[in-house]
Amino acid sequence: MERNNDGYILEEQMKTRYIFLTMLILICVLAACAPASAQDTPQPATATPVVPTPTPALPADAIGKYSKVEITAGSLSNNLIGDSDVRTINIYLPPTYDISDQRYPVVYYLPGHGDINMSGIGFPDDIDRLIRSGAMREIIIVVANGRNELDGSFYVNSPVTGNWEDFIAADVVNYVDANYRTIPDAGARGISGHSMGGFGALNIAMHRPDVFSAVYSLSPGLFDENGLAESQIFSSEYVNGRFVSYQSKIAGMSEEEAKSSMLVLSPDKFILGYGLAFAPNPEKPPYLDYPYSEVNGQLVRDEAIWKKWESGFGGVAEEIQEYKSNFMSLKGIVVDVGSADEYEWIPKGCDYFDEQLTAAGIPHTYYKHDGTHGDRLVERIRDYMLPFFSEILTFEE
C-alpha cells in the first residue's frame, strides 16, 4: 500500500483530511490482512510469490546435505506385483543442521509418474542459494517417490500394489521423525508433488490432516465430470480394444504364468497402474476390473466398473463434501497448474476442483499460469511452493 503525501495544507482542512485518510488506511489494512479464500481464486501467473521471514545470516562454511536413504516399508510388504518393500527416499538437511541442535519443519515431495526426483532442482546447492537469498527459511525436504514396477503407484492404498498412502503418511514420516531433528507435529509438515504426485499430495492431505497441515499441488491429475473419457486412458476404441485383448490373453494363462507375464505384456503401464490402484481385483491376474469387454465383436462398457475408474482422479464433488472438515482444518491449500498443459483434462480438472472448493466455502489458492505440464516446474517450486511452506509451517522459535 502506498501513501500519497500532498504536503502542507490549510489548518482548517487538516482535521477533515486526516480523518478521511485514517479511515482509508484502516480499510486498506483490514483488506490486506483478510485471509485468502476461495473467492480470491484463480490467481494470475504474475501473482507475487510469497516472501517468508528472512533466515538470519548463515556461516560461510555452512552447507546443506542431500543423501539417499533406504527404509523398509511395512505398508508395501504384501503387494501382489512383486515390488520390494525396501524403498529409497532422498533427504535434504539445511545448512545449520550439523552445527546446531535446532529442530526443523519438513516438506514431503511426491514426484510424478516415472519420476524419482524433484525435477530440475539441484540438491543441495539450489536450496542453499534460496535460503541464503532470504527466499525461504531452513527446512528439511524429503523426496519420496511412488515409482513401482509400473512406474507409478498413484500414492493410494491398493490390495494389489500395496498401501502407498500409508507408506508416505506412516512409514516415511515415522522414519524421518525418528532419525532426524524434525518438529514432530502436523503443523510443521507440508506435502507437495507434481502430476501423479500432485494428486497424491492432495489426496493424502485430504485423508490425513493429523499428519500434514498444508498442501501445494503442482499440475495434479484431477478429473472434471468428463475427465476420464477425455483422458489418454480411454482415448480411442483402439486403445480400449488392445487392453481388452491383453486381459483376455492373461485370463487364458495359468495363474503362475499370468502373474509373471502381466507386467511384461501390458500394452500401457500407465493404464495398468491406474487400474490396479483404483479398480483392483486381487482374485486373479491381471488383478483389476476393466470397464470394457467384447460382446459379439463390439466393445461394451460396464457402468459400475467405469465408476471405479472415474472415482480415481475424479469423484471430486463427492470427496470435497465427505472430507470438508478435513480440508477446513488445513492451514493452506494451493493448486498450481499450467493453462497450456498438453494433457488438456488436467487444467479442466483443476478448474473444477477450484469451483467445488469455492462452492463448499473451503479457503484455498488457485494459481493458473501459462505454462505446460512441466516447463515451468522449477520456477513454480522455487518461487512459489517452497516460499509458501516457509511462510505457513511451524518453526522452532
Secondary structure, DSSP 8 states (H G I E B T S, - for coil): ----------HHHHHHHHHHHHHHHHHHHHHHHS---GGG-SB-TT-------------TT---EEEEEEEE-GGGTT-SS---SEEEEEEEE-TTGGG----B-EEEEE--TT--S-TT--TTHHHHHHHHHTSS---EEEEE----TTS--TT-EETTTEEHHHIIIIIIHHHHHHHS-B--SGGGEEEEEETHHHHHHHHHHHH-TTT-SEEEEES-----TTHHHHSGGGS-HHHHHHHHHHHHHHHTS-HHHHHHHTTTS-S-HHHHHHHHHHSB-TTSTT-B--SEEEETTEEEE-HHHHHHHHHHH--HHHHHHHTHHHHHH-SEEEEEEETT-SSTHHHHHHHHHHHHHHHTT---EEEEES--SSTTHHHHIIIIIHHHHHHHS----
